[in-house]
Amino acid sequence: MAKYGKRTTAVRAAFAGKSNVTVEDAVALVKANATAKFDETVEIAVNLGVDPRHADQMVRGVVALPNGTGKTMRVAVFARGPKAEEAQAAGADIVGAEDLMEIVQGGKIEFDRCIATPDMMPVVGRLGKVLGPRNLMPNPKVGTVTMDVKAAVEAAKGGEVQFKVEKAGVVHAGVGKASFDEAKLVENVRSFIDAVAKAKPAGAKGAYMKSITLTSTMGAGVTVSVDSATGE
């Protein structure tokens, strides 16, 4: 029988027998048991009844969490001239064109969000194999291919979260920090769930949201009642 440390044993005991709880109860449980020496991220995973191999079942979108993520977002912008200056003024961490492409091709990716003006996409397109697997490829559907780079940079810096279903049919994201007030975490969680619900693709059949799990970086997971989370 496996032996666990005191912290793990205490967490397992706290979560024992608790599943399909309300968002409020899940947040309270996760927050109370996020006892690592750093400010843990509260993470959500939504298991969807879709097969992303089919184009009409792809789920992706963006949501501005009302209370931000608590994470410092590093933003890179592919732009030239006035638009490059606009991006820098808006607070972008890295701005460039072909020079930035060469940096990324060299394996140096020091950013969490990538934005590009439409005219830069022939350059950015060469980075598909590098940025694509990291979910960093600019896409007009989530507002990262745009002429309004100021708004895009400010949104990224202000707590906007992008999501995209993985091969296994799961969407996940960080929705705040354990240090956040419970009410603010609940707001963020509900906003994320609402955004995923609204992104339901035309090809989805049967139950769309199959399960929802909330956890912290080092903590155990607790399942959230889909019905209570979606108001169904």
C-alpha positions in Angstrom: 0.0 0.0 0.0 1.4 3.4 -1.0 2.5 5.7 1.8 1.8 9.4 1.6 3.3 12.4 3.4 1.3 14.4 6.0 0.2 17.0 3.5 -0.9 14.5 0.8 -2.8 12.5 3.5 -4.6 15.6 4.8 -5.6 16.6 1.3 -6.9 13.2 0.4 -8.9 13.1 3.6 -10.4 16.6 2.9 -11.5 15.5 -0.6 -12.7 12.1 0.3 -16.3 11.4 -0.6 -16.8 14.8 -2.2 -17.7 15.0 -5.9 -20.3 16.7 -8.1 -20.4 19.6 -5.7 -21.4 23.2 -6.6 -18.9 25.7 -8.0 -18.9 27.5 -4.7 -18.1 24.4 -2.7 -15.5 23.3 -5.1 -13.7 26.6 -5.0 -13.8 26.6 -1.1 -12.4 23.1 -1.0 -9.6 23.7 -3.5 -8.7 27.1 -2.0 -8.6 25.7 1.6 -6.3 22.9 0.5 -3.8 24.9 -1.6 -1.1 24.8 1.0 2.0 24.9 -1.1 4.8 27.4 -0.4 3.8 29.4 -3.5 0.6 30.9 -4.7 -1.0 28.0 -6.5 -2.9 28.5 -9.7 -6.6 27.3 -9.6 -7.1 25.2 -12.8 -10.3 24.0 -14.5 -10.7 21.1 -16.9 -13.9 20.5 -18.8 -14.3 17.1 -20.5 -16.4 17.7 -23.6 -18.5 15.3 -25.7 -16.7 16.3 -29.0 -14.2 14.8 -31.3 -11.9 17.6 -32.3 -10.6 15.6 -35.3 -13.8 16.7 -37.0 -13.8 20.4 -38.0 -17.5 20.8 -37.0 -16.7 19.6 -33.5 -13.7 21.9 -32.8 -14.1 24.1 -29.7 -12.0 27.2 -29.2 -12.6 30.7 -27.9 -11.5 33.4 -25.6 -12.9 34.8 -22.4 -12.0 37.9 -20.3 -12.1 36.7 -16.8 -13.7 39.4 -14.6 -11.0 39.2 -12.0 -8.0 38.4 -14.1 -5.8 35.3 -13.9 -3.2 36.6 -11.4 -0.5 35.7 -13.9 1.8 38.2 -15.6 1.2 37.6 -19.3 4.2 38.1 -21.6 3.0 39.3 -25.0 4.8 39.2 -28.3 3.5 41.1 -31.3 4.5 40.7 -35.0 4.1 44.2 -36.6 5.9 46.9 -38.5 6.0 50.6 -38.4 3.2 52.5 -36.6 1.6 49.2 -35.5 4.8 48.1 -33.9 5.0 51.4 -32.1 1.3 51.0 -31.0 2.1 47.6 -29.6 5.1 48.8 -27.6 3.0 51.7 -26.2 0.3 49.3 -25.2 2.8 47.3 -23.1 3.9 44.4 -25.4 7.0 42.7 -24.1 8.4 41.7 -27.5 7.8 43.4 -30.9 9.3 42.6 -34.2 8.9 41.2 -37.7 11.4 39.0 -39.5 13.9 39.5 -36.7 11.3 38.1 -34.2 10.7 35.2 -36.6 14.3 34.3 -36.5 14.4 34.4 -32.7 11.4 32.1 -32.5 12.9 29.8 -35.1 16.0 29.6 -33.0 13.9 28.2 -30.1 13.7 31.2 -28.0 10.0 31.6 -27.0 9.8 34.0 -24.1 6.1 34.9 -24.4 2.7 33.5 -23.4 0.5 35.2 -26.1 1.4 36.0 -29.7 -0.4 38.7 -31.7 0.1 39.7 -35.3 -1.3 42.2 -37.8 -2.8 40.6 -40.9 0.0 41.7 -43.2 2.5 39.8 -40.9 0.8 36.4 -41.3 3.0 35.3 -44.3 6.0 35.7 -41.9 4.2 34.2 -38.9 2.9 31.3 -41.0 6.5 30.0 -41.3 6.4 29.4 -37.5 3.4 27.1 -37.5 5.3 24.0 -36.5 6.8 25.9 -33.6 3.9 28.0 -32.4 1.1 25.6 -33.2 1.8 22.8 -30.7 2.2 25.5 -28.0 -1.2 27.0 -28.8 0.6 30.3 -29.6 -0.3 30.6 -33.3 -2.2 33.9 -33.9 -5.7 33.3 -35.0 -8.4 35.8 -36.1 -11.1 33.7 -34.4 -9.7 34.6 -31.0 -8.7 38.2 -31.8 -4.9 37.6 -32.1 -4.7 38.5 -35.8 -5.9 42.1 -35.8 -5.1 45.6 -36.8 -6.2 46.8 -33.3 -3.0 45.6 -31.6 -3.5 48.0 -28.7 -6.8 46.4 -27.7 -5.4 42.9 -28.2 -2.3 43.6 -26.0 -4.4 45.2 -23.3 -6.9 42.3 -23.3 -4.1 39.8 -23.0 -2.5 41.7 -20.2 -5.8 42.2 -18.5 -6.7 38.6 -17.9 -8.1 37.3 -21.2 -7.9 33.5 -21.5 -7.8 31.5 -24.7 -9.0 28.0 -24.8 -8.9 25.2 -27.3 -10.1 21.6 -27.0 -7.3 19.0 -27.0 -7.3 15.7 -28.8 -8.9 13.9 -25.8 -11.8 16.3 -25.8 -10.7 18.3 -22.8 -10.5 22.1 -22.4 -8.4 23.4 -19.5 -7.2 26.8 -18.2 -5.9 28.6 -15.2 -8.8 30.7 -13.7 -7.0 32.5 -10.9 -4.8 32.1 -7.9 -5.5 30.4 -4.6 -4.9 33.8 -2.9 -8.0 35.2 -4.7 -11.1 35.7 -2.7 -13.6 32.9 -3.0 -16.2 35.1 -4.6 -13.7 36.3 -7.3 -12.7 32.7 -8.1 -16.3 31.7 -8.4 -16.9 34.5 -10.8 -13.9 33.5 -12.9 -14.9 29.8 -12.9 -18.5 30.6 -14.0 -17.3 33.0 -16.7 -15.0 30.3 -18.1 -17.7 27.7 -18.1 -20.2 30.1 -19.7 -17.7 30.8 -22.5 -17.1 27.1 -23.2 -20.9 26.6 -23.2 -21.3 29.4 -25.8 -18.5 27.9 -27.9 -20.5 24.6 -28.4 -19.9 23.6 -32.0 -22.7 22.7 -34.5 -21.4 19.1 -34.8 -21.6 18.3 -31.1 -24.0 15.4 -30.4 -25.4 14.2 -27.1 -24.1 15.6 -23.8 -21.8 18.5 -24.5 -20.2 19.0 -21.1 -19.5 15.6 -19.6 -17.6 16.6 -16.5 -15.9 19.6 -14.9 -12.9 19.3 -12.5 -11.4 22.0 -10.4 -7.9 21.7 -8.8 -4.9 23.7 -7.7 -1.3 23.3 -9.0 -0.3 20.9 -6.3 -3.7 19.8 -5.0 -6.2 17.1 -5.7 -9.1 17.5 -8.0 -12.8 17.8 -7.2 -15.6 17.3 -9.7 -18.2 20.0 -10.1 -21.8 19.3 -10.8 -22.4 20.1 -14.5 -26.0 20.9 -13.9 -25.3 23.4 -11.1 -22.4 25.0 -13.1 -24.4 25.5 -16.2 -27.8 26.2 -14.6 -29.4 23.3 -16.5 
